[in-house]
Amino acid sequence: MSDFFNTVSSRRSVKVYDPEAHISKEELTELLQIAGRAPSAWNLQQWHFLVFHGKDVQEKLLPIAYNQQQIVDASAVICVLGDLEANLNIDPVFGPQVEEGEITPELKEILAGQINGAYKRPEYPRDGAILNSSLAAMQFMLAARAKGYDTCPIGGFNASGLIDEFNVSGRYLPTMLITIGKKRQEGRPTDRLPIESLITYAE
């Protein structure tokens, strides 16, 4: 249990990376697999990971990320995409569960009704995409720290430029970029507001 708390408390947003450090596709896949274990509404897994692994493709991303040097010095960059049409995952997610006898066909239909009802609300696809993909993003960053890597979430980038340059489907909304690699400089230490100022107990 203490390892988990050490992982969380030691994570910093690192912006200066060792450009010679390498991460393999196998390691990235393992970390993304762990990220994909994050919770999500109805287990629809409203995310997709666009991976920039290699200096050539990271250089292509650089101007889209407003020329932040960490984009090319990091060992890889992950663009976390939120799925605006995750209701299309109903059959892939629940079909196998029905076949295995884990849920009944009737329950699948009830869940499908709930999901499709939510996705008819104009605000839900975007809200659900951002909320759920952010859970996977945080899980990725903690998994990376546990494996000895450093990360930094980046919200400052040209989302429409990324969509155009890398042919991102209209199904997906770019939520954030995450650089990953080995730090060459410690992340800047930051304080936190007193937790008492952020807690209200409902009455």
C-alpha positions in Angstrom: 0.0 0.0 0.0 2.8 2.4 0.8 4.2 2.0 -2.7 1.0 3.4 -4.1 1.1 6.5 -1.9 4.8 7.0 -2.8 4.0 6.8 -6.4 1.2 9.4 -6.1 3.2 11.8 -3.9 6.4 11.6 -6.0 4.7 12.3 -9.4 5.6 15.7 -10.8 4.9 17.3 -14.1 8.3 17.1 -15.8 9.0 19.4 -18.7 12.8 18.8 -19.3 13.5 15.3 -20.5 16.6 13.3 -21.5 16.4 13.2 -25.3 18.5 10.0 -25.4 16.2 8.0 -23.1 14.2 5.4 -24.9 10.9 3.6 -24.2 9.9 0.6 -26.2 6.6 0.0 -27.9 6.1 -3.0 -25.6 6.5 -0.8 -22.5 4.1 1.8 -23.9 1.6 -0.9 -24.7 1.8 -2.2 -21.2 1.3 1.2 -19.7 -1.6 2.0 -22.0 -3.2 -1.4 -21.1 -3.1 -0.3 -17.5 -4.5 3.1 -18.4 -7.3 1.2 -20.1 -8.3 -0.4 -16.8 -9.6 3.0 -15.6 -13.2 3.2 -14.7 -15.7 4.5 -17.2 -19.4 5.2 -17.5 -21.1 1.9 -18.3 -17.6 0.5 -19.0 -17.8 2.0 -22.4 -14.1 3.0 -22.3 -14.6 6.4 -23.9 -10.9 6.9 -25.0 -8.5 6.2 -27.7 -4.7 6.7 -27.6 -2.9 8.3 -30.5 0.8 7.5 -29.9 3.7 9.6 -31.1 6.8 7.4 -30.8 9.9 8.4 -32.7 11.6 11.7 -33.3 10.3 12.1 -36.8 6.6 12.0 -35.8 7.3 13.9 -32.7 8.9 16.7 -34.8 5.6 16.8 -36.9 3.7 17.3 -33.6 6.0 20.0 -32.4 4.4 23.0 -34.1 1.0 21.8 -33.2 2.0 21.8 -29.6 3.3 25.4 -29.9 7.0 24.3 -30.2 7.3 23.1 -26.6 10.7 21.4 -26.5 9.5 18.6 -24.3 7.5 17.2 -27.3 10.7 16.2 -29.1 12.9 15.5 -26.0 10.4 13.1 -24.4 10.6 9.4 -25.2 7.1 9.5 -26.6 3.9 11.6 -26.5 0.4 10.2 -26.0 -2.6 12.1 -27.3 -5.6 11.0 -25.2 -8.7 11.2 -27.4 -12.2 11.2 -25.9 -14.7 9.0 -27.8 -17.8 11.1 -28.8 -19.6 8.0 -30.0 -18.8 5.5 -27.3 -22.4 4.3 -27.5 -21.2 2.3 -30.5 -19.3 0.2 -28.0 -22.4 -1.4 -26.6 -22.1 -4.6 -28.5 -18.3 -5.0 -28.2 -18.5 -4.4 -24.5 -21.7 -6.2 -23.5 -21.9 -8.9 -26.2 -19.1 -11.1 -24.8 -20.6 -10.7 -21.3 -23.9 -12.1 -22.5 -22.1 -14.9 -24.3 -20.2 -15.8 -21.2 -23.4 -15.7 -19.0 -22.1 -12.8 -17.0 -25.1 -10.7 -17.7 -28.5 -11.5 -19.2 -29.7 -10.3 -22.7 -32.4 -8.4 -20.8 -29.8 -6.5 -18.7 -27.9 -5.7 -21.9 -31.0 -4.1 -23.4 -31.7 -2.1 -20.2 -28.1 -0.8 -20.3 -28.3 0.0 -24.0 -31.5 2.0 -23.4 -29.7 4.0 -20.7 -26.7 4.6 -22.8 -28.5 5.6 -26.0 -30.8 7.9 -23.9 -27.7 9.7 -22.6 -26.1 10.0 -26.0 -29.3 11.7 -27.3 -28.6 14.6 -24.9 -26.7 17.2 -26.8 -24.2 17.9 -24.1 -23.4 14.3 -23.0 -21.1 13.0 -25.8 -18.6 15.8 -25.2 -18.9 15.8 -21.4 -18.6 12.0 -21.3 -15.7 11.9 -23.6 -13.7 14.5 -21.6 -14.6 13.1 -18.1 -13.9 9.4 -18.9 -10.8 9.9 -21.1 -9.3 12.1 -18.3 -9.6 9.1 -15.9 -7.6 7.0 -18.3 -5.0 9.8 -18.7 -4.4 10.1 -14.9 -4.1 6.3 -14.6 -1.5 6.3 -17.4 0.5 9.0 -15.6 0.5 7.1 -12.3 1.4 3.8 -14.1 4.3 5.6 -15.8 5.6 6.9 -12.4 5.3 3.4 -10.9 7.5 2.2 -13.7 10.1 4.9 -13.2 9.0 7.2 -16.0 8.0 10.9 -15.8 5.1 12.6 -17.5 3.5 16.0 -18.1 -0.1 16.6 -19.2 -0.4 19.3 -21.8 -3.6 21.1 -22.6 -2.0 23.8 -24.7 -2.0 22.6 -28.2 -3.8 23.2 -31.5 -6.5 20.6 -31.4 -7.9 21.3 -34.9 -4.4 21.3 -36.3 -3.7 17.9 -34.7 -7.0 16.5 -36.2 -6.0 17.8 -39.7 -2.4 16.8 -39.6 -2.9 13.3 -38.3 -6.3 12.5 -39.8 -8.1 12.0 -36.5 -11.7 10.7 -37.0 -14.6 13.0 -36.2 -15.5 10.4 -33.7 -12.7 11.6 -31.4 -12.1 14.7 -29.4 -8.4 15.5 -28.4 -8.5 15.8 -24.6 -4.8 16.3 -23.8 -1.2 15.4 -24.7 1.0 13.5 -22.3 4.8 13.5 -22.6 6.6 10.5 -21.1 10.3 9.9 -20.6 13.2 10.2 -18.2 13.6 13.6 -16.5 16.8 15.6 -17.0 15.5 18.2 -14.6 13.2 17.8 -11.6 9.7 18.9 -12.0 9.0 22.2 -10.3 7.7 21.5 -6.8 4.2 22.9 -6.2 2.2 23.5 -3.1 -1.4 22.6 -2.6 -4.3 24.5 -1.1 -5.2 23.4 2.5 -7.4 20.4 2.0 -9.8 21.9 4.6 -10.5 24.7 2.2 -11.6 22.2 -0.5 -13.9 20.0 1.6 -17.5 20.6 2.4 -19.5 18.0 4.2 -23.1 17.9 3.0 -25.8 18.3 5.6 
